[in-house]
């Protein structure tokens, strides 16, 4: 039993040297960031930016393997789907699709329950979801 525990400890230490590359803070020009009223911007920053922007605030477990692999992969995927820090770099048609996805994702599944389970402050209230939905719908009509 001692050998097994020792082996597990050595394994856990060894995997700390396997890093998943993700830049937490990427400098992007302010003009590329999504333009939203202050109330909407505050909601997006609170509940979306950790996965969908270039300004990520990693929790402590985001530095410890193997959970760091999951967290960092999730951030890469989130940025690939939608990056609020680079929103204005999308062409008009893509922006319109992103607004549609914002509506669907916010109402149906975002932020992810697996994230809000640990980060309760990121949960969106019904009213916040309705605000985001109304804002995104208005942007689609412009």
For each residue, the residues with C-beta under 8 A, 3 or more apart:
1: 4 5
2: 5 6
3: 6 7
4: 1 7 8
5: 1 2 8 9
6: 2 3 9 10
7: 3 4 10 11
8: 4 5 11 12
9: 5 6 12 13
10: 6 7 13 14
11: 7 8 14 15
12: 8 9 15 16 65
13: 9 10 16
14: 10 11 17
15: 11 12 18 65 66
16: 12 13 64 65
17: 14
18: 15 65 69
19: 68
20: 68 69 72 73
21: 72
22: 56 72 75 76
23: 26 54
24: 56 57 58
25: 54 55 56
26: 23 54 55 85
27: 54
28: 32 33 54 85 86
29: 32
30: 33
31: 88
32: 28 29 85 86 87 88 89
33: 28 30 84 85 86 87 88
34: 41 44 84 87 88
35: 88
36: 40 41 44 135
37: 40 41 135
38: 41 42
39: 42 43 131
40: 36 37 43 44 131 132 135
41: 34 36 37 38 44 45
42: 38 39 45 46
43: 39 40 46 47 48 124 128 131 132
44: 34 36 40 41 47 48 49 84 132
45: 41 42 48 49 53
46: 42 43 49 121 122
47: 43 44 110 111 122 123 124 128
48: 43 44 45 51 52 53 84 110 111
49: 44 45 46 52 53 55 56 57 84
50: 53 56 57 75 115 119 122
51: 48 56 74 75 78 79 111 115
52: 48 49 78 79 81 82 83 84
53: 45 48 49 50 56 79 83 84 85
54: 23 25 26 27 28 79 83 85 86
55: 25 26 49 85
56: 22 24 25 49 50 51 53 75
57: 24 49 50
58: 24 62 63 71
59: 62 71 118 119
60: 63 64
61: 64 67 68 71
62: 58 59 67 68 71 72
63: 58 60 68
64: 16 60 61 67 68
65: 12 15 16 18 68 69
66: 15 69 70
67: 61 62 64 70 71
68: 19 20 61 62 63 64 65 71 72
69: 18 20 65 66 72 73
70: 66 67 73 74
71: 58 59 61 62 67 68 74 75
72: 20 21 22 62 68 69 75 76
73: 20 69 70 76 77
74: 51 70 71 77 78
75: 22 50 51 56 71 72 78 79
76: 22 72 73 79 80
77: 73 74 80 81
78: 51 52 74 75 81 82
79: 51 52 53 54 75 76 82 83
80: 76 77 83
81: 52 77 78 101
82: 52 78 79 87 98 101 102
83: 52 53 54 79 80 86 87
84: 33 34 44 48 49 52 53 87
85: 26 28 32 33 53 54 55
86: 28 32 33 54 83 89 90
87: 32 33 34 82 83 84 90 95 98
88: 31 32 33 34 35 95
89: 32 86
90: 86 87 94 95 98
91: 94 95
92: 95 96
93: 96 97
94: 90 91 97 98
95: 87 88 90 91 92 98 99 139
96: 92 93 99 100 140
97: 93 94 100 101
98: 82 87 90 94 95 101 102
99: 95 96 102 103 136 137 139 140
100: 96 97 103 104 136 140
101: 81 82 97 98 104 105
102: 82 98 99 105 106 132 136
103: 99 100 106 107 132 133 136 137
104: 100 101 107 108
105: 101 102 108 109 110
106: 102 103 110 124 129 132 133 136
107: 103 104 129 133
108: 104 105
109: 105 112 113
110: 47 48 105 106 124
111: 47 48 51 115 116 119 122 123 124
112: 109 115 116
113: 109 116 117
114: 117 118
115: 50 51 111 112 118 119 122
116: 111 112 113 119 120 122 123
117: 113 114 120
118: 59 114 115
119: 50 59 111 115 116 122
120: 116 117 123
121: 46
122: 46 47 50 111 115 116 119
123: 47 111 116 120
124: 43 47 106 110 111 128 129 132
125: 128 129
126: 129 130
127: 130 131
128: 43 47 124 125 131 132
129: 106 107 124 125 126 132 133
130: 126 127 133 134
131: 39 40 43 127 128 134 135
132: 40 43 44 102 103 106 124 128 129 135 136
133: 103 106 107 129 130 136 137
134: 130 131 137 138
135: 36 37 40 131 132 138 139
136: 99 100 102 103 106 132 133 139 140
137: 99 103 133 134 140 141
138: 134 135 141 142
139: 95 99 135 136 142
140: 96 99 100 136 137
141: 137 138
142: 138 139
